[in-house]
Amino acid sequence: MANKRYSDAASALDGLLFDGMQICAGGFGLCGIPERLIDAIRDAGVKNLTIASNNAGIDGEGLGKLLRTRQVKKMISSYVGENKEFERQYLAGELEVEFCPQGTLAERCRAGGALVAEGKEVKNFDGQDYILERGIFADLAIIKGWKADESGNLIFRKTARNFNQPMATAAKVCVAEVEEIVPTGS
């Protein structure tokens, strides 16, 4: 069985990061974000990242740390209104942005993991056409949980439930930062 516990965030991400990768990042605003994993990604220096996340953090906090170090090439987000560096890079043409409504973003990430509707653009239900979004499937998901057991099962708490769960399914590999490890079966 693969190791599911690491002494620090850098060890958990060792061998997973590469330039140009796509990352799904959990959290809502600055609540429930994987802070230590974001710091480890910053410190690793990987660049040209595409990040799908509810938001882009704020200046110097959350994903704003990766924007400040210019490691992000593209953001797929529903809200970016409190980050001046994001605004500056976007207006200067230095950052690609794909705005996506919040519920649609969560569903695209969940669907990416489920591989739902791949390659389809329009579906007709009872005479009504519906536009389908492509699922977002990333190379890596970074999330924050409240508790985990030794098998890697997670419990989310409060606002950490909103974007951490769909992001967890939307990637080849998921790395979670947790507050507590409990014995399996507890």
Backbone torsions as a table, in degrees:
resi	resn	phi	psi	omega
1	MET	NA	140.5	179.6
2	ALA	-68.8	148.2	176.7
3	ASN	-63.7	130.7	179.7
4	LYS	-112.8	-0.8	-179.9
5	ARG	-125.3	136.8	-178.6
6	TYR	-132.5	153.4	-177.5
7	SER	-74.0	-25.0	179.8
8	ASP	-156.6	170.6	-175.8
9	ALA	-64.7	-39.7	-179.3
10	ALA	-61.6	-40.6	178.4
11	SER	-65.0	-39.3	-180.0
12	ALA	-64.7	-31.8	-177.7
13	LEU	-94.5	-4.8	-177.0
14	ASP	-56.1	124.5	179.1
15	GLY	84.5	-4.1	-178.2
16	LEU	-98.7	-26.2	-172.1
17	LEU	-88.3	140.9	174.1
18	PHE	-153.5	153.9	178.9
19	ASP	-60.6	138.2	176.0
20	GLY	84.6	5.6	-178.0
21	MET	-76.3	161.8	174.6
22	GLN	-105.7	134.2	-177.9
23	ILE	-125.4	132.4	169.6
24	CYS	-98.4	123.9	-176.5
25	ALA	-115.4	125.5	180.0
26	GLY	-78.8	171.9	178.6
27	GLY	113.4	168.2	-178.5
28	PHE	-139.4	111.0	-171.4
29	GLY	65.3	-126.1	174.7
30	LEU	-104.1	5.0	-179.9
31	CYS	-88.5	133.1	174.9
32	GLY	69.5	23.5	179.6
33	ILE	-90.3	151.4	178.7
34	PRO	-83.3	76.1	-172.5
35	GLU	-56.7	-46.8	-177.4
36	ARG	-67.9	-34.2	177.6
37	LEU	-69.0	-38.7	176.3
38	ILE	-62.1	-43.8	177.6
39	ASP	-60.3	-41.0	-179.8
40	ALA	-67.0	-36.5	176.5
41	ILE	-66.2	-43.9	176.4
42	ARG	-57.4	-49.4	-177.0
43	ASP	-65.7	-28.6	179.0
44	ALA	-70.6	-24.3	176.2
45	GLY	79.0	9.4	177.3
46	VAL	-60.9	149.8	-175.3
47	LYS	-136.3	177.8	-178.0
48	ASN	57.5	39.7	-178.1
49	LEU	-81.3	143.2	167.4
50	THR	-106.3	124.9	-176.8
51	ILE	-122.7	124.7	172.8
52	ALA	-99.3	119.1	-178.6
53	SER	-157.5	152.8	176.9
54	ASN	-51.1	-36.9	-176.6
55	ASN	-150.6	176.1	-178.0
56	ALA	-106.0	22.7	-178.7
57	GLY	69.0	-163.2	174.1
58	ILE	-125.9	175.1	-179.0
59	ASP	-56.1	117.7	175.5
60	GLY	78.5	2.8	179.6
61	GLU	-133.0	150.1	179.9
62	GLY	59.9	-139.6	179.7
63	LEU	-67.4	-12.9	174.5
64	GLY	-58.6	-26.9	176.8
65	LYS	-64.2	-39.6	179.9
66	LEU	-74.8	-30.0	174.7
67	LEU	-69.4	-41.1	-179.5
68	ARG	-60.7	-36.9	-179.9
69	THR	-88.5	5.1	174.6
70	ARG	60.9	38.0	179.0
71	GLN	-91.7	-11.6	-175.6
72	VAL	-100.0	126.9	176.5
73	LYS	-93.9	-37.5	-175.7
74	LYS	-145.1	138.2	174.1
75	MET	-114.3	133.6	170.2
76	ILE	-112.0	106.7	-170.2
77	SER	-144.9	162.6	174.3
78	SER	-104.0	-21.4	-178.4
79	TYR	-145.7	130.6	-178.3
80	VAL	-138.8	16.9	-167.7
81	GLY	-72.5	-6.1	-176.2
82	GLU	-117.6	25.5	-176.1
83	ASN	-128.4	102.9	-177.4
84	LYS	-65.2	-37.1	179.4
85	GLU	-66.4	-39.6	174.0
86	PHE	-56.7	-50.7	-179.4
87	GLU	-58.1	-45.9	-178.7
88	ARG	-61.9	-47.1	-179.0
89	GLN	-65.7	-40.9	179.7
90	TYR	-63.4	-48.9	-178.5
91	LEU	-66.2	-27.3	178.5
92	ALA	-84.5	-1.1	-179.6
93	GLY	75.2	19.0	-178.2
94	GLU	-94.1	-9.5	-175.2
95	LEU	-135.8	126.1	174.4
96	GLU	-81.1	143.1	-179.1
97	VAL	-134.2	133.9	171.1
98	GLU	-121.6	105.3	177.7
99	PHE	-78.4	139.4	-176.3
100	CYS	-145.7	127.7	178.7
101	PRO	-54.3	147.0	-172.5
102	GLN	-53.8	-50.8	-179.9
103	GLY	-65.4	-38.2	178.3
104	THR	-65.2	-40.2	178.7
105	LEU	-61.8	-47.6	178.8
106	ALA	-60.1	-43.0	-179.0
107	GLU	-70.0	-36.8	177.5
108	ARG	-62.1	-39.2	178.7
109	CYS	-70.0	-43.4	176.9
110	ARG	-61.8	-44.3	-179.8
111	ALA	-67.1	-32.2	177.3
112	GLY	-59.2	-39.9	177.8
113	GLY	-71.9	-28.6	179.9
114	ALA	-92.2	-5.6	-177.9
115	LEU	52.4	44.9	-179.5
116	VAL	-86.8	136.2	172.0
117	ALA	62.5	27.4	-178.7
118	GLU	-61.9	128.8	176.1
119	GLY	81.6	-4.4	-179.2
120	LYS	-97.3	143.9	179.0
121	GLU	-112.9	-37.6	-177.2
122	VAL	-135.2	139.1	177.4
123	LYS	-131.6	138.9	-179.2
124	ASN	-102.1	123.6	175.5
125	PHE	-121.9	118.1	177.8
126	ASP	51.1	42.7	177.2
127	GLY	82.8	0.8	-179.6
128	GLN	-112.5	127.8	177.7
129	ASP	-83.4	136.8	176.6
130	TYR	-123.1	133.0	177.7
131	ILE	-83.1	131.5	179.2
132	LEU	-103.4	136.5	175.4
133	GLU	-89.1	146.4	173.0
134	ARG	-71.5	140.8	175.1
135	GLY	-65.7	150.7	175.3
136	ILE	-97.8	120.2	178.3
137	PHE	-125.2	119.3	-171.4
138	ALA	-105.6	169.0	173.8
139	ASP	-75.9	-31.7	-175.0
140	LEU	-147.5	139.0	170.3
141	ALA	-114.5	132.5	174.3
142	ILE	-115.9	124.1	-173.9
143	ILE	-137.9	169.6	177.0
144	LYS	-127.4	129.5	176.7
145	GLY	-116.3	166.7	178.1
146	TRP	-85.7	-55.1	178.5
147	LYS	-131.9	153.5	174.5
148	ALA	-139.8	148.3	171.8
149	ASP	-95.3	176.2	-174.8
150	GLU	-68.0	-13.3	177.1
151	SER	-89.9	-5.5	178.6
152	GLY	97.5	4.8	176.0
153	ASN	-73.2	136.2	-174.4
154	LEU	-113.0	149.7	169.1
155	ILE	-118.3	128.6	177.7
156	PHE	-101.8	153.1	-176.1
157	ARG	-134.3	141.0	174.6
158	LYS	54.2	-135.3	-174.8
159	THR	-69.3	-13.2	177.7
160	ALA	-65.9	-14.2	178.5
161	ARG	-71.8	-26.8	-169.3
162	ASN	-66.8	-57.1	-176.6
163	PHE	-107.3	-13.0	179.7
164	ASN	-70.5	-40.4	-179.1
165	GLN	-63.0	-52.3	-179.7
166	PRO	-66.1	-32.6	179.2
167	MET	-65.4	-33.7	-178.9
168	ALA	-61.2	-29.8	-178.3
169	THR	-90.5	-7.6	-168.0
170	ALA	-97.5	24.7	-176.3
171	ALA	-150.9	159.7	175.3
172	LYS	-63.6	-39.4	-177.7
173	VAL	-131.8	138.5	177.8
174	CYS	-123.5	129.8	176.3
175	VAL	-118.5	126.1	-177.5
176	ALA	-114.6	140.1	171.4
177	GLU	-102.3	130.7	-176.1
178	VAL	-129.1	157.5	179.5
179	GLU	-85.4	-28.0	-175.6
180	GLU	-151.2	141.2	172.8
181	ILE	-105.3	129.5	178.7
182	VAL	-119.2	155.7	179.3
183	PRO	-61.5	144.9	177.5
184	THR	-57.0	136.0	179.7
185	GLY	88.4	3.0	-179.9
186	SER	-82.3	NA	NA
